Amino acid sequence: MRVLVFGGSGQVGQALRREVWPADVEVSFVPRSQVDLADLDAIAMCIGKIAPDVVINAAAYTAVDRAENEPGQAYLVNAFAPGAMAAACARVAAFLIHISTDYVFDGASTVPYVEADPVGPLGVYGASKLAGELLIRERLPDHVILRTAWVYGATGNNFLRTMLRLGRERRELRVVVDQHGSPTHAAEIASALRSIAVSPAKRAGTFHLTGGGATTWHGFAEAIFEAAAELGYSSPVVAPIVTADYPTPARRPLHSVLDCRRIDKVYGVHRPSWRASLRPVVRDVLRAEHRASTRE
Ligand SMILES: NC(=O)c1ccc[n+]([C@@H]2O[C@H](COP(=O)([O-])OP(=O)(O)OC[C@H]3O[C@@H](n4cnc5c(N)ncnc54)[C@H](OP(=O)(O)O)[C@@H]3O)[C@@H](O)[C@H]2O)c1
């Protein structure tokens, strides 16, 4: 079985590299230097040439605020590129597993969103990801769209690493307390992607997967510093603020908790609580920083 992965240098992509795959599965990662997703012909040629059984798209334009000023690039990478992947997969009978986002929802609901709930993105990033979902559904029945949220890991650009960095530089941090969601460890997404990829009877459709439970960005920050404090790191004060006090170019949903029961029922993917998953990642980040500082 051949699996082709786009986006192997991102948070989820790096976690996919660390997955242990069955011996009969050959996994190839396509770097941006080989296929830039802005080049739709290159995507088609790559998939056509390799003719994989499964394509995993972990690549995306993920700069939520920058997307407001770069809608062309966001749509190219988040919508037209996955659309081209879907068309190419259809030609070689490959199954496409694509990652999408909680930001396809407007966040007005106060109960967790199920997969079939109406969408209503508030910004360009969410709208471009939604357009990608629609193109995939239109072009390829054999797909899984996995919506996730608030992704973090020990590497890459993410809230957890930003908090730990800012926590060293400042005595007080102001963090938004009225946006609700579920932090998700990139390794748990990668594990689910592998399970789906190697599943002999793949069920197509849209699925939600995040860490278990929910919090706010403020609650997430406090949990990060609690875990760090257990390892002897001195923590800043985390002051709660509301979204209105922290204007950003892109509007974000106030409540984007996802109901993840479907992926558990269909693929047996269980979710640890977001808080439990956080601790080893905080430890890894702090250890890596300690190693780097002692080398300097
Ligand atoms: N991060 C979150 O909080 C979050 C939340 C919800 C959903 N998601 C979704 O989860 C998925 C994985 O996100 P992530 O956090 O792992 O992303 P990430 O760390 O930002 O990585 C993005 C990946 O996409 C690649 N990429 C971007 N533009 C490209 C282009 N033009 N050509 C080729 N490759 C390109 C990047 O390559 P380079 O290294 O070369 O730039 C990188 O490998 C995405 O679909 C994202 O929309 C993320």
The ligand as a MOL file (V3000), in Angstrom:
LIG
                    3D

  0  0  0     0  0            999 V3000
M  V30 BEGIN CTAB
M  V30 COUNTS 48 52 0 0 0
M  V30 BEGIN ATOM
M  V30 1 N -2.9980 24.9270 13.4370 0
M  V30 2 C -4.2440 24.9010 13.9050 0
M  V30 3 O -4.5440 25.3640 15.0140 0
M  V30 4 C -5.3340 24.2500 13.0920 0
M  V30 5 C -6.6630 24.3050 13.5430 0
M  V30 6 C -7.6610 23.6750 12.8050 0
M  V30 7 C -7.3520 23.0030 11.6400 0
M  V30 8 N -6.0580 22.9800 11.2100 0 CHG=1
M  V30 9 C -5.7540 22.2850 9.9660 0
M  V30 10 O -4.8670 21.2130 10.2690 0
M  V30 11 C -4.0220 20.9750 9.1390 0
M  V30 12 C -2.5690 20.9160 9.5850 0
M  V30 13 O -2.2600 22.1580 10.2130 0
M  V30 14 P -0.8260 22.4340 10.8690 0
M  V30 15 O -1.0560 23.2310 12.0890 0
M  V30 16 O -0.0440 21.1560 10.9310 0 CHG=-1
M  V30 17 O -0.1910 23.3830 9.7460 0
M  V30 18 P 1.2320 24.0920 9.7260 0
M  V30 19 O 2.0690 23.6540 10.8780 0
M  V30 20 O 0.9970 25.5420 9.4990 0
M  V30 21 O 1.8920 23.4590 8.4060 0
M  V30 22 C 1.3760 23.7620 7.1530 0
M  V30 23 C 2.0170 22.8550 6.1480 0
M  V30 24 O 1.5120 23.2230 4.8580 0
M  V30 25 C 2.6100 23.4120 3.9900 0
M  V30 26 N 2.2950 24.3910 2.9600 0
M  V30 27 C 1.7410 25.6190 3.1180 0
M  V30 28 N 1.6550 26.2410 1.9130 0
M  V30 29 C 2.1700 25.3700 1.0060 0
M  V30 30 C 2.3630 25.4270 -0.3970 0
M  V30 31 N 2.0290 26.5190 -1.1150 0
M  V30 32 N 2.9070 24.3540 -1.0070 0
M  V30 33 C 3.2700 23.2520 -0.3090 0
M  V30 34 N 3.1050 23.1470 1.0260 0
M  V30 35 C 2.5670 24.1980 1.6680 0
M  V30 36 C 3.7300 23.9040 4.8960 0
M  V30 37 O 4.9690 23.7640 4.2190 0
M  V30 38 P 6.2160 24.7230 4.5700 0
M  V30 39 O 6.8110 24.1630 5.8380 0
M  V30 40 O 7.0900 24.5840 3.3920 0
M  V30 41 O 5.6640 26.1000 4.7640 0
M  V30 42 C 3.5480 22.9600 6.0760 0
M  V30 43 O 4.1000 21.7050 5.7850 0
M  V30 44 C -4.3430 22.0730 8.1200 0
M  V30 45 O -5.2590 21.5750 7.1950 0
M  V30 46 C -5.0160 23.1470 8.9600 0
M  V30 47 O -5.9140 23.9340 8.1920 0
M  V30 48 C -5.0350 23.5720 11.9120 0
M  V30 END ATOM
M  V30 BEGIN BOND
M  V30 1 1 1 2
M  V30 2 2 2 3
M  V30 3 1 2 4
M  V30 4 1 4 5
M  V30 5 2 4 48
M  V30 6 2 5 6
M  V30 7 1 6 7
M  V30 8 2 7 8
M  V30 9 1 8 9
M  V30 10 1 8 48
M  V30 11 1 9 10
M  V30 12 1 9 46
M  V30 13 1 10 11
M  V30 14 1 11 12
M  V30 15 1 11 44
M  V30 16 1 12 13
M  V30 17 1 13 14
M  V30 18 2 14 15
M  V30 19 1 14 16
M  V30 20 1 14 17
M  V30 21 1 17 18
M  V30 22 2 18 19
M  V30 23 1 18 20
M  V30 24 1 18 21
M  V30 25 1 21 22
M  V30 26 1 22 23
M  V30 27 1 23 24
M  V30 28 1 23 42
M  V30 29 1 24 25
M  V30 30 1 25 26
M  V30 31 1 25 36
M  V30 32 1 26 27
M  V30 33 1 26 35
M  V30 34 2 27 28
M  V30 35 1 28 29
M  V30 36 1 29 30
M  V30 37 2 29 35
M  V30 38 1 30 31
M  V30 39 2 30 32
M  V30 40 1 32 33
M  V30 41 2 33 34
M  V30 42 1 34 35
M  V30 43 1 36 37
M  V30 44 1 36 42
M  V30 45 1 37 38
M  V30 46 2 38 39
M  V30 47 1 38 40
M  V30 48 1 38 41
M  V30 49 1 42 43
M  V30 50 1 44 45
M  V30 51 1 44 46
M  V30 52 1 46 47
M  V30 END BOND
M  V30 END CTAB
M  END
